[in-house]
Structures are given as C-alpha cells and as structure tokens.
Amino acid sequence: MKILLCLFLATSLSTVVLGQEVSLDAKLSSLKFTGHAFLHDFNVEAKEFSGSAKLDVQKPELVAGAKIGIAAAKMTTFESGRDKNMYAWMHFDTVPGISFELTRVLSMDGKAATATKDHPAKFLVTGKFTLNKVTKPLEAEVLAWRDGKYLTVTGTTQVDTTTHDLPIIKQYFMTVDKDVDIDFHLVFDLPPNLQVAAKP
C-alpha cells in the first residue's frame, strides 16, 4: 500500500510541477498560409483549429510540448472556386486534417523567464508536421512571451508541399511554387495560479 501511495504521489507531483496542460485560445490565435505563383500570391486562412501546450515549470523553455490540429475543409482562400481547387489538390475529402506536434524547444537567448510583448524571448522549435497523411520534420524560429493570463507564440516557417506527396499545380502559363509560407500567432490560456520556476 505504501509503495502504491508513493507512486501515486510521485506521479501527481510530476504532473503538477513538471508539466501543465494549457489550451489554445482559437479566438485570439491565427494560422495563415501563403502560396506563390508567377505574378501572383494567394492567401489561405485556417478558420477552425484547436490545440494545447504543456508547460515545463522547471526549465526556461516555457513550452515543453504542444499539439495543433487544423480542420482542412474549413480553410479558405476567400474565393469559392479557388477553394474547390485547393480542396481537390490537397485531398481534403479523404484527408480532413493537418497537424503539428512540437518535439523540441531550444532557447536562443535565455530570456524566457523575463519575456514580454515588447521584449519577447527567441526560440528554435522543431516538430512533426503532417499534411496529406505524410509526416515530415518542421523547424521554425519563434518569439514568445507571457502577458497576464496568456502565453503567446508567433513565427513563420515554410513547407515544401512536394515532400508531402502533393503535385505542383500548373494551369496555362501559371505554375504554383511548391513552397508554402506559414504565419502563425498562437495564444494559450494560462491558469491564474500558475507558478513558473524558470530562470533567465
């Protein structure tokens, strides 16, 4: 009984101290994609997505892990005909989701504990990006800060769609570039009683 009690307490302590799950605030967050073609760029916005992050209160890296899921069929180019072409190209009828799972966070300046909106901390993040049922590593430099009850992470990265088994789009004289830019602004809700023991 004592062994079981000790295991229970150790597990509970590690959950509270080493990691705390916080939810993504979709209303305050945004996920935007930019495709490039000859003489023309087109913008795509994710209208429905969700996610969460795990905070590690023992390390300067405030986010120890995170998961983001995007409802692909809710993405829009703001033009119905172009939306239909995008859905067909990305096989959204059989592959309804796009996801990212954070696997590694590296502080680039050691300022996580003191970061603010005016003076954000810099991180290099690595994770697994899944598109069209193909998972590839994805890396990005991000800025992050805590502001009251929110943790905000912003940044940009780029995805090579051909590595996810998607063909290059060619229509008449127009060819769409294989690389798509991703611009993300992610806001996570922090609990009011959160205590972070991070040091700069």
Helices and strands as residue ranges (DSSP letters): H 2-18, E 20-23, E 30-37, E 40-46, E 49-55, E 63-71, G 72-74, E 75-76, H 80-89, E 97-107, G 112-114, E 121-131, E 134-147, E 150-160, G 161-164, E 170-171, E 174-189
